[in-house]
């Protein structure tokens, strides 16, 4: 994989590039993820698409808003999984002359679209629930309980498939989407039990409304974080002050200028910096050591360092 992730040469960063070793080493943690998650995506999409059809049919048959809303949300989950899969697949495409980074950022876009899709789905669910509260309609509690219970199983199984995706924002988005849907189904079961036991028709829309609020709160972080990465924000696990201090502490470094850290995708971070080294430019050993330190401490696998005896620009920012 290292050759396909060749150095990100900026026109103004013609300085010291580093070795293929660093790239290969940096990608090692992701080497096995694609195949495993391809299978997870395929299983998740198939399970959820089948369940949407079942749930929508019974929701329509017994006139349950909670079931229909859950089916609609499940449909948004299918779309979300397709988006996340497309993002992950695009991120594995090889760079070319027109896209020198490849398409890694597609995974960030997929995470953002997934969060947006979930928020829109919950907005429409809340709107319908408020409308239904004003004119409650009778439903069949037992059917609701059985169908929604199947939903808990389907969504929990799918969520577990993506549990290992932890640090990848795109896979975390897929996990959150499915875990949220399991919660929706659990709420629908509770509403069904109350309807069956007490005949309270208002529990159906109230459950839908509460679920929508909980999911919007949970999704907000994903939306904010993916939007932050889309505009080249520093990933949340990286503290820029600490990165600067780390570079500043390297032997021979007098100043650190033009330091930039950004996400190439949902699981890879890049850095460029200009090091002022009065006693002479960096050699291969220095660059290899600096690169390894940045990778170990901050998980930054794509490092481009440029060194010179004096600052290259009069007012070198960053």
Secondary structure, 3 states (H helix, E strand, C coil): CHHHHCCCCCCCCCCCCCCHHHHHHHHHHHCCHHHHHHHHHHHHHHHHHHHHHHHHHHHHHHCCHHHHHHHHHHHHHHHHHHHHHHHHHHHCCCCCCCCCCCCCCHHHHHHHHHHHHHHHHHHHHHHHHHHHHHCCCCCCHHHHHHHHHHHHHHHHHHHHHCHHHCCCHHHHHHHHHHHHHHHHHHHHHHHHHHHHHHCCCHHHHHHHHHHHHHHHHHHHHHHHHHHHHHCCCCCCCCCHHHHHHHHHCCCCCCEEEEEEEEECCCCCEEEEEEEECCCCCCCHHHHHHHHHHHHHHHCCCEEEEEEECCCCCCCCCC
